[in-house]
Amino acid sequence: MNNNHIWLSLAHLSGREQEFIQEAFDTNWVTTVGHNLDAFEQALADFLKNDSQVLLLNSGTSAMHLGLILLNVGVGDEVLCQSFTYAASANPIFYQMAKPVFIDSEPDTWNMSPEHLERAIKDRIKKGKKPKAIIAVHLYGMPAGMDELLAVANRYEIPVLEDAAESLGSMYKGFCCGTLGELAALSFNGNKIITTSGGGALVSKKKAYSEKARFLSTQARDTAPHYQHSKIGYNYRMSNIIAGIGRAQMLVLPQRIAQRRKNNQFYRQHLSGIEGIRFHTAPSPDFFSNYWLTAIVIDPEKTGGITREDLRLALEKANIESRPLWKPMHLQPVFKDCPYYGEKVCESLFNDGLCLPSGSILTENDLTRVVEEIGVSLKNSCNTKSSNKL
Ligand SMILES: *Cc1c(COP(=O)(O)O)cnc(C)c1O
């Protein structure tokens, strides 16, 4: 049997990228202005709906950073941030010399817990400082419980910056992730649901936000014939060549979402009979996940002692890449002194959780190999189940 390396989440090109890149060269728009940028921004705005203003940037991290600047986060301010996430959600808080305050997840969506959020806000206010912003993440494509989070945010009038880097195409109550908060960041990194090799976007509903972000992302040049600056700027704009890749990727976005969701369905179908595996699952039809990555939790008490790490190593031996879930930010050495409000929800997800290969480029043969390998690993030591043939 074919034993090719199976990767977690690879870039998946549409085949039309070169056409749009060529167009940039043919028209000599080899810069941070041009038709590919305009067309990719328009395609994203049309996809997201809900009056979205889209500004393309060189990364999702840049979008998070500009988002915090637009929300006036500055030196010494506190920002409430989901702990269970990738470091790029939290690092920009430090770029602003502000202070992250980390919040635990709720057990069903795995995203920010509204109870712990409110507890944190009350406590920070009592300690003398009202937090300046909330960073809510839609992890692995699963929308956060936005009604509950926004109810808390609105009660204390704190704006929400959505980290929608993993959730392009996911929806909450029919609205796209990335259009639910005050501002949102998207990412087109190589492993995301669509890619430009590297890139991102800031999404907002206010033209004033996207205009200010455009100004800041292109070195904050004042209107003058010479170079004049009255604010500190950044070099964060996407290039028109890179935007050509994005234009081509937008043509296949619906297929990419469908394929990731199909992978997730395949895993559910074929692993449902195995004791001790629980899936990251939408809690109700209000939550539509793109299932960017299929994530499972292993309960060693039900697998005869086999842990997530045992399974990961067994898959690695079979040339299959899988990954532990994100290590919570409050457990990261670099953030160890930051306050944390919560219990152990995200910690136990980190201890027992695993992301399975999930790229839209995977074949049914690849998925079958993964499922068979998991079956072998978990059933070898689990004598209670023997009749579960694939
Ligand atoms: C990928 C990612 C980002 C950052 O995006 P880049 O484009 O890589 O800078 C931010 N947050 C989350 C949750 C991500 O997965």
The ligand as a Tripos MOL2 file, in Angstrom:
@<TRIPOS>MOLECULE
LIG
   15    15     1     0     0
SMALL
NO_CHARGES

@<TRIPOS>ATOM
      1 C1         -3.2010   31.4580   11.4300 C.3       1 LIG1
      2 C2         -3.7460   32.1520   12.6040 C.ar      1 LIG1
      3 C3         -3.4710   33.4990   12.8560 C.ar      1 LIG1
      4 C4         -2.4390   34.3200   12.1480 C.3       1 LIG1
      5 O1         -2.4580   34.3930   10.8280 O.3       1 LIG1
      6 P1         -1.1190   34.6520    9.9700 P.3       1 LIG1
      7 O2         -1.7070   34.9860    8.6480 O.co2     1 LIG1
      8 O3         -0.3400   33.3860    9.9910 O.co2     1 LIG1
      9 O4         -0.3790   35.7930   10.5700 O.co2     1 LIG1
     10 C5         -4.0950   34.1120   13.9310 C.ar      1 LIG1
     11 N1         -4.9230   33.4370   14.7290 N.ar      1 LIG1
     12 C6         -5.2000   32.1360   14.5270 C.ar      1 LIG1
     13 C7         -6.1510   31.4660   15.4770 C.3       1 LIG1
     14 C8         -4.6110   31.4460   13.4800 C.ar      1 LIG1
     15 O5         -4.8650   30.1490   13.3200 O.3       1 LIG1
@<TRIPOS>BOND
     1     1     2 1
     2     2     3 ar
     3     2    14 ar
     4     3     4 1
     5     3    10 ar
     6     4     5 1
     7     5     6 1
     8     6     7 2
     9     6     8 1
    10     6     9 1
    11    10    11 ar
    12    11    12 ar
    13    12    13 1
    14    12    14 ar
    15    14    15 1
@<TRIPOS>SUBSTRUCTURE
     1 LIG1         1 GROUP 0 **** ****
